[in-house]
Amino acid sequence: MRRNALLLIIALLVLVMSSGCALSQLIAEEQAVVPTPTRTPKPTFTPTPAETPTPELAPTSTPTPTPAATDTPIATPTPAASPTPEVSPTPEVSRLVVNNPTLNVRTGPGTTYPAVGTARNGDRYDITGTNPSGTWWQIDFNGQSGWVSGQYVAVEGNTTAVEVVANIQPPPQPTRPPAPPPQPTQPPPPPSEPQPTSPPPQPSTPWVYVQGSAIAAPQCGVPNFEGQAQYPDGSPQNGVCVLLDYYGPREIKFSGSGGKGDGNWGFSPCGGGDCKGPFKIYVVECPSSMPDAGLPLDPSSPAPPAQSTLFTAEITDKCVTGQWTNIIFRGPQ
């Protein structure tokens, strides 16, 4: 039994070995007969590039929804144009030109106001106002307010916009000397015999200079004399002829002439030169022909006779005393 098993095992081993040899030979023959196939490379396919989608951009702002279309278009209102502000035109400055050799510049519109200086022919000044009657102009006189008579100037520019100066102060009142104390009345001595009654003495002239009425002031520019002719009650009187008599040319002017105002008269005999005097001013009989600007007389001819007592003056230093105002001559009853 053991022997048979051993023989069977051996037989199986031989069979197995024979089958393995045959198989190895068969494989070797097949390899010798069949050529080794050439390996064909795989074709290379170029893929069609797919369309790269455009990346969506994140919105930078919240989109405004489009309103639904309507049949009637919505009109966009046009903003109203801003009104152009009106530019006020620059007011035209009115000026005046002095049309007289010399002209007093005063503190107010009248010859009774004191002078603050003197303007000369051709000087130009800005007009800053006028008096209610329009006969005097207020000017900018070297930085201060002054007044000149419109009769002796020429106006440049449109003066319709010149304002009337309000609250014009009245001229200063002259300082009158105190009245002399009353003199004691002496009883007349008893007459030894009856005396005839005689009329009271009359003044030698119908007009008198009111003593102490004149006001003296400095005037470094042009010496001048100004005054007024009055009725006995002190009201101004026009048409009274007054003479200025000195070593230069004599001249007659009448009260109320030259735009100086009722009863007023004035002289500026020396111009810008130096003069001393003495000066004599008195009332005379008016000539038959008397111009408004005054009547010069020949210095070689005799002066007309005086119709009043005299006002006299002499200039030592015109910056101390060179101006006299309020020289009053009062008429007869």
C-alpha positions as CSV (number, residue, x, y, z in Angstrom):
1,M,0.0,0.0,0.0
2,R,2.7,2.4,0.9
3,R,4.5,1.5,-2.2
4,N,1.6,2.2,-4.4
5,A,1.2,5.6,-2.9
6,L,4.8,6.3,-3.5
7,L,4.6,5.2,-7.1
8,L,1.5,7.4,-7.6
9,I,3.3,10.4,-6.2
10,I,6.3,9.8,-8.5
11,A,4.1,9.4,-11.5
12,L,2.4,12.6,-10.7
13,L,5.7,14.4,-10.4
14,V,6.8,13.1,-13.7
15,L,3.6,14.1,-15.3
16,V,3.9,17.5,-13.9
17,M,7.4,18.0,-15.0
18,S,6.6,16.7,-18.5
19,S,3.8,19.1,-18.9
20,G,6.0,21.9,-17.8
21,C,8.7,21.1,-20.3
22,A,6.2,20.8,-23.1
23,L,4.6,24.1,-22.2
24,S,8.0,25.8,-22.1
25,Q,8.9,24.5,-25.6
26,L,5.5,25.6,-27.0
27,I,6.0,29.1,-25.6
28,A,9.5,29.3,-27.1
29,E,8.2,28.3,-30.5
30,E,5.4,30.8,-30.5
31,Q,7.9,33.5,-29.7
32,A,10.1,32.5,-32.5
33,V,7.3,32.4,-35.1
34,V,5.1,35.3,-34.1
35,P,7.0,38.7,-34.8
36,T,7.0,41.1,-32.0
37,P,4.4,43.7,-32.9
38,T,5.6,47.3,-33.2
39,R,3.8,49.4,-30.7
40,T,2.0,52.2,-32.5
41,P,2.0,55.4,-30.6
42,K,-1.4,56.7,-29.6
43,P,-2.5,59.6,-31.7
44,T,-2.2,63.0,-30.0
45,F,-5.5,64.9,-30.0
46,T,-5.4,68.7,-29.6
47,P,-8.5,69.4,-27.5
48,T,-10.6,72.3,-28.7
49,P,-10.2,74.9,-25.9
50,A,-13.4,75.4,-24.2
51,E,-14.8,79.0,-24.1
52,T,-13.5,80.5,-20.9
53,P,-16.4,82.1,-19.1
54,T,-16.0,85.7,-18.3
55,P,-15.8,86.1,-14.6
56,E,-18.6,88.2,-13.1
57,L,-17.4,91.4,-11.6
58,A,-18.7,92.3,-8.3
59,P,-20.9,95.5,-8.5
60,T,-19.2,98.6,-7.1
61,S,-22.5,100.2,-6.3
62,T,-26.1,99.3,-5.8
63,P,-27.6,99.4,-9.3
64,T,-30.5,101.7,-9.8
65,P,-33.6,99.9,-10.9
66,T,-34.8,100.9,-14.3
67,P,-38.2,102.4,-14.0
68,A,-40.9,100.8,-16.1
69,A,-41.5,102.4,-19.4
70,T,-44.6,104.6,-19.6
71,D,-46.5,106.0,-22.5
72,T,-45.8,109.6,-21.5
73,P,-42.1,110.5,-21.2
74,I,-41.1,112.1,-17.9
75,A,-39.7,115.5,-18.6
76,T,-36.6,116.3,-16.6
77,P,-37.0,119.7,-15.1
78,T,-34.4,122.2,-16.2
79,P,-33.0,123.9,-13.1
80,A,-33.8,127.6,-13.0
81,A,-30.8,129.8,-13.8
82,S,-29.5,131.7,-10.9
83,P,-30.3,135.4,-11.4
84,T,-27.2,137.4,-12.1
85,P,-26.8,139.9,-9.3
86,E,-27.1,143.4,-10.5
87,V,-23.9,145.3,-10.1
88,S,-24.5,148.8,-8.8
89,P,-22.7,151.3,-11.0
90,T,-19.9,153.2,-9.3
91,P,-21.4,156.6,-8.5
92,E,-19.9,159.4,-10.6
93,V,-17.9,161.7,-8.4
94,S,-18.8,165.3,-9.1
95,R,-16.0,167.9,-8.9
96,L,-15.7,171.6,-9.2
97,V,-13.0,173.9,-10.5
98,V,-12.2,177.2,-8.9
99,N,-12.9,180.0,-11.4
100,N,-11.6,182.9,-9.4
101,P,-8.0,184.2,-8.6
102,T,-8.7,183.3,-4.9
103,L,-11.7,181.9,-3.1
104,N,-12.4,181.6,0.6
105,V,-13.3,178.0,1.8
106,R,-15.6,178.4,4.8
107,T,-17.0,176.3,7.5
108,G,-20.6,176.8,6.3
109,P,-22.6,178.0,3.3
110,G,-22.4,181.7,3.8
111,T,-20.0,184.6,4.1
112,T,-20.7,184.9,7.8
113,Y,-19.0,181.6,8.4
114,P,-15.3,181.8,9.2
115,A,-12.8,180.7,6.5
116,V,-10.7,177.6,6.9
117,G,-8.4,178.3,4.0
118,T,-8.2,179.6,0.5
119,A,-8.5,177.9,-2.9
120,R,-6.8,179.2,-6.0
121,N,-7.8,179.5,-9.6
122,G,-7.8,176.1,-11.3
123,D,-7.9,174.0,-8.1
124,R,-10.2,171.0,-8.3
125,Y,-12.1,169.5,-5.4
126,D,-14.6,166.6,-4.9
127,I,-18.2,167.8,-4.2
128,T,-19.6,166.1,-1.1
129,G,-22.9,168.1,-0.6
130,T,-24.8,171.3,-1.2
131,N,-27.1,173.7,0.7
132,P,-30.9,173.6,0.2
133,S,-30.8,176.5,-2.2
134,G,-28.0,175.0,-4.2
135,T,-25.9,178.2,-4.1
136,W,-23.0,176.8,-2.1
137,W,-21.1,173.5,-2.5
138,Q,-19.6,171.4,0.2
139,I,-16.2,170.0,-0.8
140,D,-13.4,167.8,0.5
141,F,-10.8,170.5,1.3
142,N,-7.5,168.8,1.9
143,G,-9.2,166.1,4.1
144,Q,-11.6,168.4,5.9
145,S,-15.1,169.7,5.1
146,G,-15.4,173.1,3.5
147,W,-17.9,175.3,1.6
148,V,-17.4,177.5,-1.4
149,S,-19.8,179.8,-3.2
150,G,-21.2,178.3,-6.5
151,Q,-20.8,181.7,-8.2
152,Y,-17.0,181.4,-8.4
153,V,-16.6,177.7,-9.5
154,A,-17.3,175.6,-12.6
155,V,-18.9,172.2,-11.9
156,E,-17.8,169.0,-13.6
157,G,-20.0,165.9,-13.8
158,N,-23.6,165.2,-12.9
159,T,-24.6,167.0,-9.7
160,T,-28.2,165.6,-9.5
161,A,-27.0,162.9,-7.1
162,V,-25.3,165.4,-4.8
163,E,-27.1,165.2,-1.5
164,V,-28.4,168.3,0.4
165,V,-26.4,168.5,3.7
166,A,-28.8,168.2,6.6
167,N,-28.4,169.9,10.0
168,I,-26.2,172.8,8.8
169,Q,-25.2,174.7,11.9
170,P,-25.8,178.4,12.0
171,P,-22.8,180.8,11.7
172,P,-21.1,181.8,15.0
173,Q,-22.6,184.9,16.6
174,P,-20.2,187.8,16.9
175,T,-19.0,188.5,20.3
176,R,-20.1,192.0,21.2
177,P,-18.3,194.1,23.7
178,P,-20.2,194.8,26.9
179,A,-22.1,198.0,27.0
180,P,-20.4,200.8,28.9
181,P,-21.8,201.5,32.3
182,P,-24.3,204.3,32.4
183,Q,-22.8,207.7,33.2
184,P,-24.3,209.6,36.0
185,T,-26.6,212.4,34.9
186,Q,-25.3,215.8,35.9
187,P,-28.0,218.3,36.4
188,P,-27.6,221.2,34.1
189,P,-26.6,224.5,35.7
190,P,-29.5,226.8,36.0
191,P,-29.5,229.2,33.1
192,S,-29.0,232.8,33.8
193,E,-31.5,233.6,31.1
194,P,-33.8,231.5,29.0
195,Q,-32.0,229.5,26.3
196,P,-33.5,228.7,22.9
197,T,-34.4,225.1,22.4
198,S,-32.1,223.5,19.7
199,P,-32.7,220.2,17.9
200,P,-30.5,217.2,19.0
201,P,-27.2,216.9,17.1
202,Q,-27.5,214.7,14.0
203,P,-24.7,212.4,12.9
204,S,-22.5,213.9,10.2
205,T,-23.1,210.8,8.0
206,P,-26.3,208.9,7.4
207,W,-24.6,205.5,7.9
208,V,-22.5,204.5,10.9
209,Y,-20.0,201.7,11.4
210,V,-21.2,199.7,14.5
211,Q,-18.2,200.0,16.8
212,G,-16.8,196.6,18.0
213,S,-18.9,194.5,15.6
214,A,-15.9,193.3,13.5
215,I,-14.4,189.9,14.4
216,A,-10.6,189.5,13.7
217,A,-9.1,186.1,13.0
218,P,-5.9,184.7,11.5
219,Q,-5.7,184.1,7.7
220,C,-2.3,182.9,6.5
221,G,-3.6,182.7,2.9
222,V,-5.4,185.7,1.5
223,P,-6.4,188.6,3.8
224,N,-10.1,189.5,3.4
225,F,-12.8,191.7,4.8
226,E,-16.5,190.8,5.0
227,G,-19.5,192.5,6.6
228,Q,-23.1,193.4,6.2
229,A,-25.2,196.5,5.6
230,Q,-28.3,196.7,7.8
231,Y,-31.4,198.6,8.4
232,P,-31.7,200.4,11.7
233,D,-33.5,197.4,13.2
234,G,-30.6,195.1,12.3
235,S,-32.1,193.3,9.3
236,P,-29.9,193.0,6.2
237,Q,-30.2,195.6,3.5
238,N,-29.2,195.0,-0.1
239,G,-27.9,197.6,-2.7
240,V,-25.7,199.6,-0.3
241,C,-22.4,200.5,-1.9
242,V,-19.2,200.0,0.2
243,L,-15.7,201.2,-0.7
244,L,-12.4,199.6,0.2
245,D,-9.8,202.3,0.1
246,Y,-6.0,201.5,0.5
247,Y,-2.8,202.1,-1.3
248,G,-3.7,199.6,-4.0
249,P,-6.6,199.8,-6.4
250,R,-9.8,201.1,-4.8
251,E,-13.0,199.0,-5.4
252,I,-16.7,199.4,-4.7
253,K,-19.1,196.6,-4.0
254,F,-22.7,196.6,-3.1
255,S,-24.4,194.5,-0.4
256,G,-26.2,191.3,-1.6
257,S,-24.1,191.0,-4.8
258,G,-21.9,188.1,-5.9
259,G,-24.2,185.5,-4.3
260,K,-23.0,186.4,-0.8
261,G,-26.4,186.6,0.6
262,D,-28.8,189.3,1.7
263,G,-26.9,192.4,3.0
264,N,-23.5,190.8,2.7
265,W,-20.4,192.2,1.0
266,G,-16.7,191.2,0.9
267,F,-13.3,192.2,-0.3
268,S,-10.0,190.2,-0.9
269,P,-7.8,193.0,-2.2
270,C,-4.3,191.4,-1.9
271,G,-4.6,188.1,-3.6
272,G,-1.8,185.8,-2.6
273,G,0.6,188.7,-2.1
274,D,1.7,190.4,1.0
275,C,-0.1,193.6,2.0
276,K,-0.2,195.7,5.2
277,G,-2.6,198.5,4.7
278,P,-3.8,200.7,6.3
279,F,-7.3,199.8,5.0
280,K,-10.3,202.0,5.1
281,I,-13.8,200.7,4.5
282,Y,-16.9,202.9,4.4
283,V,-20.3,203.4,2.7
284,V,-20.4,205.6,-0.4
285,E,-23.1,206.7,-2.8
286,C,-23.6,204.1,-5.5
287,P,-22.4,205.0,-9.0
288,S,-24.9,205.1,-11.8
289,S,-23.6,201.9,-13.3
290,M,-22.6,199.2,-10.8
291,P,-21.7,195.7,-12.0
292,D,-22.5,192.7,-9.8
293,A,-18.9,191.7,-9.5
294,G,-17.8,195.1,-8.2
295,L,-16.4,198.3,-9.7
296,P,-12.6,199.0,-9.5
297,L,-11.6,202.7,-9.4
298,D,-8.6,204.4,-10.8
299,P,-6.2,204.8,-7.8
300,S,-5.1,208.2,-9.2
301,S,-8.7,209.6,-9.0
302,P,-10.0,211.0,-5.7
303,A,-12.1,208.6,-3.6
304,P,-15.9,209.2,-3.4
305,P,-17.0,211.0,-0.2
306,A,-17.8,208.9,2.7
307,Q,-21.4,208.3,3.7
308,S,-20.6,206.6,7.0
309,T,-18.0,206.5,9.7
310,L,-14.9,204.4,8.9
311,F,-13.7,200.9,9.7
312,T,-9.9,200.9,9.6
313,A,-7.4,198.0,9.9
314,E,-3.8,197.3,9.4
315,I,-2.0,193.9,8.9
316,T,1.1,193.3,10.9
317,D,1.1,189.4,10.6
318,K,-1.7,187.9,8.6
319,C,-1.2,184.6,10.4
320,V,-2.1,186.4,13.6
321,T,-4.8,188.7,12.2
322,G,-5.5,188.6,8.5
323,Q,-9.3,188.3,8.3
324,W,-12.1,190.5,9.5
325,T,-15.8,189.4,9.5
326,N,-19.1,190.9,10.7
327,I,-18.1,194.5,9.8
328,I,-21.5,196.1,10.1
329,F,-22.7,199.4,8.7
330,R,-26.2,200.4,9.9
331,G,-28.3,202.9,8.0
332,P,-30.2,205.9,9.2
333,Q,-33.7,206.0,10.6
